[in-house]
Amino acid sequence: MATTPRLVSAVDGKAPDIRTVLAHSPEVRAAFNNMYATLWSAGEVPADVKELVRLRNATQTGCGL
């Protein structure tokens, strides 16, 4: 996992993260939010299992929780 951000923040004075990078394009942010909501609210896998997978992935890749 890279420790140097590859994208810049669209918000002055804020470090690049998912929210500040998606601020470059409201259309892309809306599509991402829709996809993410569908991921968590639909499907065969229960939400608690999805959360455990998310936490495990973050731990393994060194991402902030």
N, C-alpha and C positions, 0 to 999 in steps of 0.2 A: 504494500500500500504506500503510495506516495505521501510524503509529509509536506511537500510544497504544493500549495494550491495551483491548479492549472487554469482556473477560471477566476475572473475578478468579480468582486462584489458590485452590485448596482446601487448600493446604499453607501454614500460617503461616510467614512469613519467606521464602517462595520467590516469585520473580517468576512471573507467569502465562506458561506455555508449554503446548504440547500435553499434556504429562504432568500438570502440576499442575492444568490446567483439567479434563481428563478424570477427575481424581480425585474430582470432584463426584458422579460416577455410575459405580460399578463395572460396571453393566450396559451402559452406553453405551461405556465403555472396552473391555470384552470384545468387543462387536460391532465397534468400530473396529479393534481388534487382529486380529480374524478377517478382516475385509474387507481390511486392509492386507497381511496374510500371503498371502491369496489373490491380491491384485494382483501381488505380487512373485514368487509361485511358480507361477502359472498363466498361460495365454494364449499367443498366437502370437509376441509380441515378446520377444526374449531379455533376460535380466536386465541384461546390460551396456548395452544400448540404453536400457532403462528408467532405469538409473542416470545415463546421459548426459543424458537428458531431465530428470531430477530436478535435476541440477546446473545445467543451462541455465536451468530455470525459477527456481531459487533465485537465480542470478546476475541474471537479468532483473528479478525482483521485489524484490531487495534483502534477501531473507531470509538469515539466517545459515546457513552450511553446516555 
